[in-house]
Amino acid sequence: EAATGLTTAEAEDIMALSVVQTGTLSSSVIAQEKAKAVAKNGMLEIIEPKESVNDIGGLDNLKAWLAKRENAFSREAREFGLPLPKGVLILGIPGTGKSLTAKVASSILNRPILRLDAGKIFAGVVGKSEANMRHAIQVAEAVSPCILWIDEIEKGMSGSRSSGSTDGGTGSRVFGSFLSWMQEKTTPVFVAATANDVSQLPPELLRRGRFDELFFVDLPEEAERKAIWR
């Protein structure tokens, strides 16, 4: 599973490197080298969070919701008939732990996390932006099961309401293909998105079926402030 998403040649080279370095097939070495291979395309990068769930003060409902889905990607869950989790959208004001929680989801769900840099999707050549989005989706599906993290999605997809007079409709087409993939995807790619300004998000992104759940993160109350200090 650590080698998922690599070509045969890449997998052979990385496994040989692992044997030379550690004397065995080490999943951590394979995962580190795979991160370098994924980073070559420039659209996605594998994040290795140093934080854990204990570094989050408060947000108990959100942490409990993620913890319940810890084994949702397993073969046993598929055989039992559980649906694949689609993702979660975390809304709230800046500085309340949205991005931190999205990264920590990697350790809670025990899956690698890939960050999609929406700014790198858009290109000046006609049709290149749409191709970049398709390529990023293909890489995420190849590496699955994984978490796809999109930080401040409302800024990355700000051109979704554009018209031909502004960018030729490129933003709308890129956003449309992303929405279609989220609705129809059958691969275990869990989308963790964060947003600061809900008014900038189109309603089609928020409707049920794109994300399993939406969470609003507010300023911490007294009990949460104490947990943050601890």
GIPESUL-V889923 format. One record per backbone hydrogen bond with DSSP energy under -1.0 kcal/mol. NH is the residue of the N-H (numbers start at 0). CO is the residue of the C=O. E is the energy in kcal/mol with one decimal. If there is no record, write none. Layout:
NH_CO_E / NH_CO_E
//
This chain:
3_0_-1.4 / 5_2_-1.9 / 10_6_-2.8 / 11_7_-2.5 / 12_8_-2.4 / 13_9_-2.5 / 14_10_-2.5 / 15_11_-2.2 / 16_12_-2.2 / 17_13_-2.3 / 18_14_-2.1 / 19_15_-2.1 / 20_16_-2.6 / 21_17_-2.9 / 22_18_-1.6 / 25_23_-1.2 / 29_25_-2.2 / 30_26_-2.4 / 31_27_-2.2 / 32_28_-2.3 / 33_29_-2.2 / 34_30_-1.9 / 35_31_-1.2 / 36_32_-1.7 / 37_33_-2.8 / 38_34_-2.0 / 40_37_-1.2 / 41_38_-1.0 / 44_114_-1.2 / 46_112_-2.8 / 54_51_-1.9 / 55_52_-1.4 / 62_58_-2.4 / 63_59_-2.6 / 64_60_-2.1 / 65_61_-2.0 / 66_62_-2.4 / 67_63_-1.8 / 68_65_-1.2 / 69_66_-1.6 / 71_68_-1.3 / 73_70_-1.4 / 77_73_-1.5 / 78_74_-2.5 / 79_75_-1.9 / 81_76_-2.3 / 87_190_-2.3 / 88_212_-2.0 / 89_192_-2.9 / 90_214_-3.5 / 91_194_-1.2 / 92_216_-1.0 / 100_96_-2.1 / 101_97_-2.1 / 102_98_-2.2 / 103_99_-2.5 / 104_100_-1.4 / 105_102_-1.6 / 107_103_-1.9 / 108_104_-2.8 / 110_105_-1.7 / 113_146_-3.4 / 114_44_-2.9 / 115_148_-2.6 / 116_42_-1.8 / 117_115_-1.1 / 119_116_-1.4 / 120_117_-1.0 / 127_124_-1.8 / 130_126_-1.7 / 131_127_-2.5 / 132_128_-2.0 / 133_129_-2.1 / 134_130_-2.4 / 135_131_-2.5 / 136_132_-2.2 / 137_133_-2.2 / 138_134_-2.3 / 139_135_-2.2 / 140_136_-2.4 / 141_137_-2.0 / 142_138_-2.0 / 143_139_-1.0 / 145_187_-1.6 / 146_111_-2.6 / 147_189_-2.7 / 148_113_-3.5 / 149_191_-2.1 / 152_193_-2.8 / 154_151_-1.4 / 155_151_-1.5 / 156_152_-2.2 / 157_154_-1.2 / 159_156_-1.8 / 161_158_-1.8 / 165_162_-1.6 / 166_162_-1.6 / 168_162_-1.0 / 169_166_-1.2 / 172_168_-2.1 / 173_169_-2.6 / 174_170_-2.5 / 175_171_-2.5 / 176_172_-2.3 / 177_173_-1.8 / 178_174_-2.4 / 179_175_-2.4 / 180_176_-2.0 / 181_177_-2.2 / 182_178_-2.1 / 183_179_-2.2 / 184_180_-2.0 / 188_186_-2.5 / 189_145_-2.6 / 190_85_-2.4 / 191_147_-2.6 / 192_87_-2.3 / 193_149_-2.0 / 194_89_-2.0 / 199_196_-1.3 / 200_197_-1.4 / 204_201_-1.5 / 206_202_-1.0 / 208_210_-1.0 / 209_206_-1.5 / 211_86_-2.1 / 214_88_-2.5 / 216_90_-3.3 / 224_220_-2.6 / 225_221_-2.0 / 226_222_-1.8 / 227_223_-2.3 / 228_224_-2.2 / 229_225_-2.3
//
